[in-house]
Amino acid sequence: MNEFLNLIDYQTQLGCLEWQKKRNQILNRDSHRCQICGKGKSSQVRFNDQCWNIGIDYSNSSSEVLPVSLSVSDFKNLVHAEALKIVKYRNDNHLLVGISDNGVLGVMNADNTPKLQSPDNLRINLIKHPSGLLSFVVRDKDIPSDCINVEYAVYLSETPIVLNVHHKHYIIQHKAWEYLDEDLVTLCNECHTKIHQAIGVKVYSDENGYMRHIPLTPCARCYGAGYFPEYKHVENGICFRCRGARFEELIKEQQ
């Protein structure tokens, strides 16, 4: 099945500079956020003996800041937390995130100044998001609560959230980067998996301009993705079952 050569070599193609350039182009177009759920890539933050995967959820932009202003001590009592930490979100050096030791997240609405080092200079307002999520915003006490502008929410995930560039279909004669921009979309790894599980990705052969559909069965483990980007540190995230072949028929072709 020589026509499947490009599909079998797909994992190698994802390591090419041409694909990295195309991938970055799509990520920039989509503002580095999942086009289904609105999440951006997570960063790992250590608080005491725990590690948290936190990131920005841009889908919660229409949020209501509740008018009651709390001191840091009152807020900790409200959420049953013993400590509150202000950390810098790694994917955006201009964003400060508040996190309690029991996993309650919030954003900062203040500049990174020495005044933030003192709890006496901080006030906290709860935020109600359209999804029903409650979070909080930390602000300098000199900033009036009616001047707070919250454009996003912070999310907490048990596992890392990474961004994938998803192919809406495959053409066996095309390399990974030889697709129109409209045929590619940014998805987080969770939504990417759901798409492959629920819908799958059709495979076509370009026969002089006529796209012939080729029925292939997705790998039972990766559902046709071929790899798991969140586990890139282990053999570059390759699926151990199909070894990057992605389809059951191509697994047999490799054997």
WOTA-V734836 format. One line per field, one symbol per residue. phi: phi as a letter, one per 40 degrees, with the letter a starting at -180 (. if undefined). psi: psi as a letter, one per 30 degrees, with the letter a starting at -180 (. if undefined). burial: b if it has 16 or more other ideal C-beta (glycine too) atoms within 10 Angstrom, else e. A space follows every 50 residues. Layout:
BEGIN
phi: ???
psi: ???
burial: ???
END
This chain:
BEGIN
phi: .cccdccccdcccccccccdccccccdcdcffaccbcgccccbcbcbfbb bbcbabbcccccbbccccbbccccccccbfbcabbbbccccaccbbbcac cbgcbabcbaccbdcccbdccbbbbcbbcdcgcbbabbbcccccccbcbb babbbbbcbcbbbbbcccabbccccdccbcdccbacbcccccccccccbg bcbbbcbfgccccbcbccdcbcfgcgabdcbccbfggcccccfgcgbdcc ccccc
psi: iffgeeeegeeeeffleeeeeeeeeeeeeghhkkgefgklkllkkkjbgl kkjlakjffhfilkjkfkkkleeeeeeeghlflkkklkjefjfgkkkkkl fggklllkhllilffffkffgklkklkklfffkkalkklkffjkffgkjj fllklkkelkklkljkkflkjffklefhlkefgkkkkleeeeeeeeeeea kkklkjihfkjkkjjkjkkfefhfefljefhffjhggkkfefhfffkeef eeef.
burial: eeebebbbebbebbeeeebeebbeebbeebebbbebbbbbbbbebebeee ebbbbbbbbbeebebeeeebebeebbeebebeebebbebeeeeebbbbbb beebbbbbbbeeeeebeeeebbbbbbbebeeeeebbbbbeeeeeeeebeb ebbbbbeeebbbbbbbbeebbbebbbbebeeeebbbbbbbbbbebbeeee bebbeeeeeeeeebebebbeebbbbbbbbbbeeeeebbbeebbbbbbbbb beeee
END
